[in-house]
Amino acid sequence: MRRQRSQELWQRAVRSIVGGVNSPSRAFEAVGGAHPIFMRRAAGAYFWDVDGNRYIDYLGAYGALILGHAHPAVTEAIAKAAERGTVFGTPHEQEVVFAETLRAAIPSLEKVRLVNTGTEAVMSAIRLARGVTGRNKIVKFSGCYHGHSDPMLLDAGSGPATIGKEDSAGVPPGVAKDIIVLPYNDAAAVERFVRNLDEYGAADGSGHDVAAFLLEPVVGNFGIVEPVPGFLEAVHAAARQLGALTIYDEVITAFRFRYGAIQDALGFTPDITVLGKIIGGGLPIGAYGGPAAIMDYVAPVGPVYQSGTFAGNPVSVAAGLACLKALQEPGLYERLTAHGGALARGLRESAARHGVPVQVNQRAGALSVAFTEEPVRDVAAVDRSDTAMFARFFRRMLAAGINLAPSVYEAWFVTAAHTDEDIEYTLNAIEQVMATLHEGD
Ligand SMILES: Cc1ncc(COP(=O)(O)O)c(C=O)c1O
């Protein structure tokens, strides 16, 4: 595969863009590749790079794409919206329709507020939880990524973990002291936390200071990890006991596995839900919402300030609406599940044939692969997996024309654009790569 033009662009990029990338998760440090590939064009399930090579894409823009690249209904909606104006700074009809569409799909959302990214939505949800409860501490779970706001950069999984920096410089200790990190999928740890609040420095004589428990109901940021039975129950019981709120970060999970949020399939109702990625149809967006009694704390109704020049952007909203409409096509999620299941089976079977230890976690069109014998139920299991083997797997898949995220912590995303032939092609590549995985470079 020729990569000369990518190499030239990389040499230019590192001179004028920090680290050559506009988001650290795009760097190839963790997978030992010489440099990331520069893409020129994308359509459906495919990327074409600047040297003319074609790739089947499972990065899915870190989960922002579920229909595939440049879906015709979405690009048409974007073009039409742009002709009507790219940013208004006033209310407009489509944002109302969009909010109604989200409400209809996710019963816990009585009211929503649109923002521009998942980071912003989580940041705002935390402020809201603090404003509602009058408390400061947020419980998050080890390895869970919730964007890059200061308090969320503690033990934050995929992005930071990939570049080997668990916590970020520049986060003041005062911020860190209000974040409590518990292990994911450990109901006993949650119960212990509630029993021994003072061990965490939370008891102050007047009670405790826990505003909210924040989590992904199914993890998407140290691979795809299901909650074990009893874990979500324990979190909700703890929140109830402490009078704290629950915040579900469904940036990855909403509309990923079904039309709607995963909370309803799992049978839990959080106080605040955070959305992003898919709901923007490939353009930047974020949202948070919940019952009116909570959301009405947000300005201009309530005292919790939050605003945005680009919030409710008409082009993002148009793309999101077109995407959500297309997702209602009958059979779409069944197809994603069939393709995701075929990949998971193929990965396990090829690995078994070649004596490669592998764990494949999969739900619908989302899956993750870690080279380990140990079931992956928390981030520690991914940390202990054979990351050198993952790096080889990644590089050889890329050479075979398959684009994965350059990190063992990131998921693969099948989109509605992937065909049976694409899956077949990928399974053949997997078989060939697994056969060589015990061989070093
Ligand atoms: C679960 C989750 N929350 C929040 C975010 C942050 O979203 P954004 O990158 O749009 O700021 C991400 C991004 O990967 C995410 O996966």
The ligand as a Tripos MOL2 file, in Angstrom:
@<TRIPOS>MOLECULE
LIG
   16    16     1     0     0
SMALL
NO_CHARGES

@<TRIPOS>ATOM
      1 C1        -19.4760    8.4800   26.4660 C.3       1 LIG1
      2 C2        -18.9210    9.7630   25.9540 C.ar      1 LIG1
      3 N1        -19.2400   10.9040   26.5620 N.ar      1 LIG1
      4 C3        -18.8020   12.0950   26.1300 C.ar      1 LIG1
      5 C4        -17.9500   12.1760   25.0460 C.ar      1 LIG1
      6 C5        -17.4560   13.5020   24.5790 C.3       1 LIG1
      7 O1        -18.0720   13.8490   23.3850 O.3       1 LIG1
      8 P1        -17.3960   14.9170   22.3920 P.3       1 LIG1
      9 O2        -16.1670   14.2640   21.8180 O.co2     1 LIG1
     10 O3        -18.4720   15.1980   21.3810 O.co2     1 LIG1
     11 O4        -17.0610   16.1140   23.2030 O.co2     1 LIG1
     12 C6        -17.5690   11.0070   24.3770 C.ar      1 LIG1
     13 C7        -16.6480   11.0680   23.2310 C.2       1 LIG1
     14 O5        -15.9980   10.1230   22.8670 O.2       1 LIG1
     15 C8        -18.0710    9.7680   24.8430 C.ar      1 LIG1
     16 O6        -17.7500    8.6240   24.2480 O.3       1 LIG1
@<TRIPOS>BOND
     1     1     2 1
     2     2     3 ar
     3     2    15 ar
     4     3     4 ar
     5     4     5 ar
     6     5     6 1
     7     5    12 ar
     8     6     7 1
     9     7     8 1
    10     8     9 2
    11     8    10 1
    12     8    11 1
    13    12    13 1
    14    12    15 ar
    15    13    14 2
    16    15    16 1
@<TRIPOS>SUBSTRUCTURE
     1 LIG1         1 GROUP 0 **** ****
